[in-house]
Amino acid sequence: MSGKWKRQVSFTVNGASQSLEADVRDTLLDTLRDRVGLTGPKKGCDEGVCGACSILLDGRAVCSCSMLAVEAHGSNVVTIEGLGKDGEDRLQLSFIAHDAMQCGFCTPGQIIAARSFLDSPGADLTAEGIKNALSGNICRCGCYANIIEAVLAAARSGGGEP
């Protein structure tokens, strides 16, 4: 492969600096999974419509399958692996307590989207507000009622990391 397709990319992932040579056509999802070794973001639709690949990019939830790795240069990336320490993230614990998952495939993306929502100033902390905020994340098992309850409970308890 010609060098014209390669670029040096540097970003922070879950608090650790990463610098690598990436093909300009590589998605951020593939780079995170194949080059950085993270398995939390999932490849679902590969079109940016299911939310399984959601990550936080500079604090905002984005679908990493529809973003090129070179576009993340200089950014702060947080995946599900970067949320909470030692299982103490209130949102993740709320998902467990409210049985807000079944197969677990969509769960990392749901939690990332919920984290972005809860961290948004003026977030509409109602069931309807949560439905709107998480509407880009598909749960094929149909755990929506439990997901909404988990996010509401996390919001009531302070919502964020301890």
C-alpha positions in Angstrom: 0.0 0.0 0.0 1.3 3.4 -0.9 2.4 5.9 1.7 0.0 8.5 0.4 -2.8 6.5 2.1 -1.2 6.6 5.5 -1.3 9.4 8.1 0.1 9.7 11.6 -2.8 9.9 14.1 -2.6 10.8 17.7 -5.5 10.9 20.2 -6.2 10.0 23.8 -8.1 6.8 24.4 -9.5 6.2 27.9 -6.8 8.5 29.4 -3.9 6.9 27.5 -2.1 8.7 24.6 -2.2 6.7 21.3 -0.1 7.5 18.3 -0.2 5.3 15.3 0.0 5.3 11.5 -3.5 4.8 10.1 -4.8 4.3 6.6 -6.9 7.4 5.7 -9.8 5.0 4.9 -9.9 3.2 8.2 -12.8 3.9 10.5 -12.3 4.9 14.0 -14.2 1.8 15.1 -11.8 -0.5 13.2 -8.8 1.4 14.5 -10.0 1.1 18.1 -10.8 -2.6 17.8 -8.0 -3.8 15.6 -5.1 -1.5 16.4 -5.8 -0.3 20.0 -7.3 -3.7 21.1 -10.6 -2.4 22.6 -13.7 -4.6 22.2 -16.4 -2.5 23.8 -17.5 -0.6 20.7 -19.2 -3.2 18.5 -19.6 -3.4 14.8 -23.4 -3.7 14.3 -24.7 -2.0 11.1 -21.5 -0.5 9.9 -23.6 2.5 8.7 -24.0 4.6 11.9 -27.6 3.8 12.6 -27.6 1.2 15.3 -25.4 2.8 18.0 -23.5 -0.4 18.9 -20.2 1.4 18.1 -20.9 4.5 20.1 -18.0 6.2 21.8 -17.5 9.6 23.5 -15.5 11.9 21.3 -14.6 15.0 23.3 -17.6 14.3 25.5 -20.1 13.8 22.8 -21.5 10.4 21.8 -20.7 9.5 18.1 -20.9 6.4 16.0 -17.3 5.4 15.5 -18.2 3.2 12.5 -19.1 6.3 10.4 -16.0 8.3 11.4 -12.5 8.0 10.0 -9.7 7.5 12.4 -7.9 10.5 11.0 -10.9 12.7 11.9 -10.2 11.9 15.6 -6.7 13.3 15.5 -6.1 15.4 18.6 -9.4 14.3 20.2 -10.2 12.6 23.5 -11.9 9.3 23.0 -13.7 7.4 25.7 -15.1 3.9 25.2 -17.1 1.7 27.6 -13.7 0.4 28.9 -12.9 4.0 30.0 -16.0 4.6 32.1 -15.8 4.1 35.8 -13.0 2.5 37.8 -13.3 -0.9 39.5 -17.0 -1.3 38.7 -18.0 1.9 40.5 -19.8 3.8 37.7 -23.3 4.5 38.8 -24.7 4.3 35.3 -23.2 0.9 34.7 -24.4 -0.3 38.1 -27.8 1.0 37.4 -28.0 -1.0 34.1 -27.1 -4.1 36.1 -29.6 -3.4 38.9 -32.4 -2.7 36.4 -31.6 -5.7 34.2 -31.2 -3.3 31.3 -29.5 -5.8 29.0 -30.2 -9.2 27.7 -27.6 -10.3 25.1 -25.4 -7.3 26.0 -24.3 -6.5 22.4 -25.9 -3.0 22.4 -25.2 -2.3 26.1 -21.8 -0.5 25.7 -23.3 1.8 23.1 -26.5 2.4 25.2 -24.4 3.3 28.2 -22.1 5.6 26.2 -25.2 7.4 24.8 -26.8 7.6 28.2 -23.5 9.0 29.7 -23.4 11.7 27.0 -27.1 12.5 27.7 -26.7 12.7 31.5 -23.6 14.9 31.1 -25.4 17.3 28.9 -26.4 20.6 30.5 -30.2 20.9 30.8 -30.8 17.3 29.9 -34.6 16.4 29.9 -34.5 13.8 32.7 -37.8 12.3 31.9 -38.7 9.0 30.2 -39.5 10.9 27.0 -36.2 12.8 27.2 -34.3 9.6 27.6 -36.2 8.0 24.7 -35.2 10.9 22.5 -31.6 10.9 23.6 -31.1 7.2 23.1 -33.2 6.9 19.9 -30.1 6.2 17.8 -29.3 3.1 19.8 -31.1 -0.1 18.8 -31.7 -3.0 21.3 -32.6 -6.0 19.3 -33.7 -7.8 22.5 -36.2 -5.1 23.4 -34.9 -4.0 26.8 -36.0 -0.4 26.3 -38.2 -0.1 29.3 -35.4 -1.4 31.6 -32.9 0.9 29.9 -35.0 3.9 30.5 -35.6 3.0 34.1 -31.8 2.4 34.6 -31.0 5.8 33.1 -33.7 7.5 35.3 -32.4 5.8 38.4 -28.8 6.8 37.6 -30.0 10.4 37.0 -31.7 10.4 40.4 -28.6 9.1 42.1 -26.3 11.7 40.6 -25.9 10.0 37.2 -22.2 10.2 36.8 -19.1 8.5 38.0 -18.6 8.6 41.8 
